[in-house]
Amino acid sequence: MRIIYLMIFFFYLIGSVQGQTLKEKYGANIDSKEILSYYSTGEVKEVIVGIEGSNLNVKKTFYEHGELQEIQEQHDGVNHGKVEAYSDKGILVCEGNYVQGQLEGELKYYNDKGELFTSIMYRNNLKNGVTKIYKDGKLLSEFTFVDGQLDGMVRLYGEDEKVISVSHYKQGKQIDKLFYNHDTIFYSE
């Protein structure tokens, strides 16, 4: 009975993943391989395009209704390069960069209108640098991280984008906090 289930699963895989070689011209003929998988409805679920003889590929994932969900550049099957994610309405909601499977550089998140609402800096898959949070295009806060921990200044801004408080952190622990009113310190902790 177990063999029957394995055979059914094997034939399912054969039916859901197809491979074919394409010729593309980038100054010369390059062989590439395209692997497709499908939803049970027949819509494309995933496309992986790789250059033959190379470990590089681009993986595109789609929502069941056909809209692009995610694009990932990969090396040896691991995220390496740019990655983008989209809402089911086709709006970019996230973009970033990977190096050998680790987040590296700026990771940006966007709201349903396509406006930036969070920017996070990464190094070796840890928050490292300034993280910024926005609302309606205005800066709300900035957090400084070193190796994944708050370390440095945390600034909160009012609707007029003026500083309303500043906290200082060292290795994840708050050292002090200042509150501002019209650019003047009026309270400190």
N, C-alpha and C positions, 0 to 999 in steps of 0.2 A: 504493500500500500504506500509506503514511504517513497518508493521509486516512482510510483505514478505521480505523486505530488511534485517530486523533483522534476519529472519530465514536463508536467504542466507548467511549472514555473520557468523551466528552460525555454519552452516554446513561447511563453508570454514575453520573456526577455528578447527573444529573436524577433518577435512581432513588434515590440515597442522601441527597439533601437536599430537604426539602419546606418550603414557606413557607405560613403562613396568618395571617390577622389575627384577633386575639381582642379582645373588649371586656371591660375590667376597670373596676370602679368604685372610685375613690379620691376620693369626694366629687363626682366628675363622670366622664363617659365619657372614657376615654383609649384611643386606638388603640395596640395593641402588636403586634409582629410576632414570631412564634416560628419559628425555623429549626431543623429536626431533621436529624440524620444518624444512620445506622444501621450496626451491624455486619452482616456477611454472614448472621449467624444471625437477623437481624430485631430484635435487642435495640437499644434506643436507645444510641447512642455519645455524642452531644453534643446539647445544647439551648442555643440562644442566644435570649434574650428581650430585645427592645429596644422602647423607646417610639418610635413613629413620629414623625418630625419632630425627634428628639433623637439625639445621638451616644452616648447611654448605653445599656449593655446588661449583662445578667448571663449569663455562660457557665457551663454545668454540663456536666461530663464524667463519664461513667459507665464502670465496669468492664464487661467483656463479660457477666458474670453479673448485671448490673443494679444493683449497689451504687454509690452516689455516690462518685466519685473526687476531684473538685475543683470548687470554685465560685470564679469570678473576677468581680469587678466591673470593667467596662471602659468606656473613653471613646475613641471613634474607633478601636476595635480594639486599644487598648493597655491593659494592666493599670492601673487607676486606682480605688483603693478597696480594700476587704477581699478577701483571698484565703484560702481554706481548702482543705486537702488531707486526704483520708481513706485509711485502709488498706482493703484489699479486704474487711475484716470490718466496715467502717463506723465505725472508731474514728478520731477526729480525730488526725492526726499532725503537722500544721503549720498555723499561722495567722499572718497578717501583714497589712501594708498597703502599697499602692503609691500613688505620686503620679507621674503621667505616665510610667509604666513603670519607675520607680526605687523600690527598697525604701525605706520611710520609717517610722520608729517601731520598735516592738517586733516581732520575729519570734520565734515560740515553736515549739519542737519537743516532741512528746510521744512516750512509749514505747508499746508494744503494750497496756499497761494503761490508757493515757490519762493518765499522770502526766507532768507537766512535767519535761523533762530538760535543756533548753537554752533560754535566753532571750538574744537578741542585739538590741542597739539599732543602728538604721541611720539615716543621714542622707545623702540623695542617693546611695543605692545603696552606700555605704561603711559599714563598722562604725564606729560613733561613739557612745561611751558605755560602759556596763558590760555585759559579757557574763557570764552566770552559767550554771554547769553543776551539775546536781543528780543524785543517785542515791538512789532510794527516798525521795524527798521531802526529802533532806538536801542542803544546799549543799556542794559539793565544791571549787569554785573560782570566782574572779571575775577578769576581765581588763578593763582599761580601754583603750579604743581612741579615737584621735582621727584622723579622716580616713583610716580603714582601717589604721592602724599602731598597734601597742602603744605607749601613751604614758600613763604613770601607774603605778598599783599593780597587781600580779598577786598575788592571795592564794590559797593552797591551804589547805584545811581537812581536819582529821582526822574520823574517824567521830563524834566527840563534838561536831563543828562548831566546834571551837576552831582558831584559826590555827596552822598548823605551819610555814609559810614565807611571806615577803613579798618580792617582787622589784620593783624600781623600773625602769621603762623610759622612755626619751626617744627619740621618733621611731624606734621599732622596735628600739633597741639597749638591752641590759640595762646598767644603771648599777651596781646593787648587789643583794645578796640576803641576807635574814636568815632564820635558822631558829629556831623556838621549841620549847620544851619546858615544858609547863604554864605558859603565858603569860610565860615568861622567855626572853630571847634567849640562846641558848647557842652560836651559831656565826654568823659573818657572812663574806660573800665580797666 
